[in-house]
């Protein structure tokens, strides 16, 4: 405990340098929280997809005829098929965007992984033609509750009366367990209601979801489905939900490498900044270290004082940066009309551990120099 006043005094010796170093470290740990959080969310998104659910769509994203349904259901190994469309809508203002899903009632039986709703809410949706289920994230943003009549604008779905505003009734809630939890802003409604009301594209779907009995036969069943429509005007491309998620990420690039490289660059820069600040502080305080040794501080205690100062500085930067990542980024996203979750608690713990390690590494060299410092030579430089 006796080191704490000395550490604070050392940091206050050149307040501007300490503040700038602290802010630089804060930015580094802010990036750490955001990037590590993104890496974990991406991994959870992929792992949350199932191998026993096949996603069937057109390679060019053309709508597929509804007549495909019976043929897909007849493929050996397929135990159930759901169908529907996915697009984007908004309420009141284009900034208030949401995922707009329209699927048939069998969705919950076919895709039993990331899409969940209570049996009561499933029944309410099936019994209400214009019913809709929403995620908690969307409910928090809009204030919508069960029983509310809402209007959602969907640019890609024009009704027969020319309007793009769909009148829906909130009948319950849905959870998308895809790594983002309830932070999603998603609305799920009945496919039949949308299909009967739209002016164009009736009788077509953008996606079929097929549940299979044996995930080990996913490749063979996918090929069998695609072979059915190989000579059709609208061909299909079938793959498991997990493979589809991985292929979409692969189009973006090697996310893990990008995140790791970015974090490596951030911490390398942080090491240089903190290390340079500590070396400057050490050179300015050589006589002070000599006086501490004269007062009875051992070589090891003086070295630890320098190292603790580095750790204290890095921990302060980590706490500020991670706190900003935890509270600031979700709040900023909400203000912009989006929804992002807090970084996982494991990321915060990893950040604090990283801060201690960075502080130790940065403090080793000046600490070693302080340990070897000769009282006579140090006082002679004064």
Residue, then its C-alpha position, 0 to 999 in steps of 0.5 A: x500500500x505504501x507504493x500507491x502514493x509514490x506511484x500516483x506522485x510519479x504519474x503526476x510528475x508530468x501530468x500532460x504526458x501521463x494523460x496523453x499516454x492514458x488516452x492512447x491506451x484507452x483507445x487501444x483497449x476500446x479497440x480491443x473490446x470492440x474487435x474481440x467482442x466482434x470475433x466472439x460474436x462471429x464465432x457464436x453466430x457460426x456455431x449457432x447454425x445447425x448442420x441438420x437444417x438445409x438452406x435452399x435458395x437460388x444462386x442469383x437470389x431469384x424467387x423460387x416457385x412455391x411448387x418446389x415445396x412438394x418436391x423438396x418434401x419428397x426427397x429421402x432424408x428430409x423430415x420437414x420444410x419451411x419456406x419464406x422471405x427475408x428483407x428489410x423494413x423500418x418504422x416511422x423513419x428509414x433510420x429505424x431499420x429492422x429485419x423483416x421475416x415472413x415464414x410459414x408456421x412450420x418454421x419453428x419445427x424445422x429450424x429448432x436451433x437459433x429461432x425460438x418462441x414460446x408455444x403460446x406465442x407460436x399459437x398466437x402467430x398462427x391464429x392471427x393472420x397479420x400477427x407478428x413476433x418481435x425480438x426484445x431488442x426491437x421492443x426496447x427500441x420501439x416500445x411495442x408491446x403485445x396487442x399493439x397495432x403497428x405499421x412497418x414500411x417494406x420497400x421491396x413489398x408493395x401491396x395490391x393497393x400500392x402501399x408499402x406500409x404493412x399493418x401488423x399486430x404484435x402477438x408475442x416475442x421471438x428469440x434469435x440465438x445467433x450470437x447477438x441474443x436479444x440485441x437483434x431488431x427483427x420482426x417475424x410475420x406470417x408468409x401467407x398474409x404477406x403473399x396474399x397482400x403483395x402486388x407482385x411475386x405471389x406464389x414464390x419464396x426466396x428461401x426454403x429451410x429443410x430439416x434432415x434426419x441425419x446431418x452426416x448426409x447433408x451433402x448427399x441430400x443437398x445434391x439430391x435437392x439441387x438435382x431436382x431443379x438442375x434443368x429448371x428456369x430457377x435452379x437451386x443451391x443447397x447447403x447446411x445453415x452452418x456451411x452457409x454462414x461460413x461461406x458468407x464470412x469467407x466472402x468477407x475475408x479471413x476475419x480472424x486474421x484481420x482481427x488478430x492482425x489489428x489487435x497485434x498492431x494496436x498492442x505493439x503501438x501501445x507497447x511503444x507508447x507506454x514504454x517510451x513514456x516510462x523511459x522518459x519518466x525514468x531518465x527525469x527521475x534518476x535522482x529521485x530513485x537514488x534518494x529512495x534508495x538512500x532512504x532505505x528502499x531496496x533495489x528490488x522495491x525501486x524496480x517494483x515501483x517502476x513496474x507497478x507504475x506501468x501496470x497502474x497506467x495500463x490498468x487505468x487505460x484498460x478500465x476506461x477503454x473497456x468501460x467505453x466499449x461496454x457502455x458507449x458503443x451500444x449506446x451510440x449504436x442505439x442512438x443511430x438506430x442500430x442495436x449492438x450487445x455489450x462485449x462478453x464479460x470474458x473480453x473484459x477479463x482478457x482485457x484486464x489481464x492483457x493490461x497487466x501483462x503490457x504494463x509488466x513488459x513496458x516496465x521491465x526495462x526501466x525497472x531493471x535500470x532503476x534496480x541497477x542504479x548507483x546512488x553515487x552516480x545518480x546523485x552526481x547527475x543532479 
